[in-house]
């Protein structure tokens, strides 16, 4: 995933992958699900290595109201995958 951020605002975001549409959607769904489980986990739970920079969101686990904000984009991605073309 790539994002263009200026002054703390996301102006563009992209997901780049190789493979067929089905394999890319599957990978995106897996990442979104893992990230949501991570954000919903206990504040002192270990940060999975495969989340890379997304581990920076570990602090939001202490604040229920911030968890929804952290997973909003991934939930939108999952909803679009469920809706299909």
C-alpha positions in Angstrom: 0.0 0.0 0.0 1.1 3.5 -0.8 -0.2 6.8 0.4 0.4 10.4 -0.4 0.1 12.4 2.8 0.5 16.2 3.1 0.0 18.2 6.3 -1.3 15.1 8.0 -4.0 14.5 5.4 -4.2 11.5 3.1 -4.6 12.8 -0.4 -4.1 9.5 -2.3 -3.8 5.9 -1.4 -3.1 2.9 -3.6 -2.6 -0.9 -3.3 0.0 -2.4 -5.6 0.3 -6.1 -6.1 1.0 -8.8 -8.7 -1.3 -11.6 -9.5 -4.9 -12.1 -10.6 -7.7 -10.0 -9.2 -8.8 -12.8 -6.9 -5.3 -13.2 -5.3 -5.0 -9.5 -4.8 -8.4 -9.2 -3.2 -7.7 -12.2 -1.0 -4.4 -10.6 0.2 -6.1 -7.3 0.9 -8.9 -9.1 2.8 -6.3 -11.0 4.9 -4.4 -7.8 5.8 -7.6 -5.9 6.7 -8.8 -8.7 8.9 -5.4 -9.1 10.6 -5.2 -5.4 11.2 -8.6 -5.2 12.7 -7.8 -8.1 15.1 -4.6 -6.3 16.1 -6.4 -3.0 16.8 -9.1 -4.8 18.8 -6.5 -6.8 20.9 -5.4 -5.9 24.4 -3.1 -2.9 24.6 -0.2 -4.9 26.0 -0.5 -7.7 23.4 2.5 -8.3 21.1 2.7 -6.5 17.8 2.7 -9.1 15.0 5.9 -8.8 12.8 3.9 -9.0 9.6 2.0 -5.8 10.2 5.2 -3.7 9.4 4.6 0.0 9.9 0.9 -0.6 10.8 2.2 -1.6 14.3 2.5 2.2 14.9 -1.3 2.0 15.6 -0.7 0.0 18.8 -1.5 3.0 21.0 -5.1 3.2 19.7 -5.8 -0.2 21.4 -6.1 1.7 24.7 -9.0 3.9 23.5 -12.2 2.2 22.3 -13.3 5.3 20.4 -10.0 5.5 18.4 -10.2 1.8 17.4 -13.1 2.5 15.0 -11.1 5.4 13.4 -8.1 3.1 12.9 -10.0 0.4 11.1 -12.4 2.6 9.1 -10.5 2.5 5.8 -10.0 -1.3 6.1 -13.7 -1.8 6.8 -14.5 0.3 3.7 -12.1 -1.9 1.7 -13.8 -5.1 3.0 -17.2 -3.7 2.2 -16.2 -2.9 -1.4 -14.7 -6.4 -1.8 -18.0 -7.9 -0.5 -20.0 -5.7 -2.9 -18.0 -6.8 -5.9 -17.7 -5.2 -9.3 
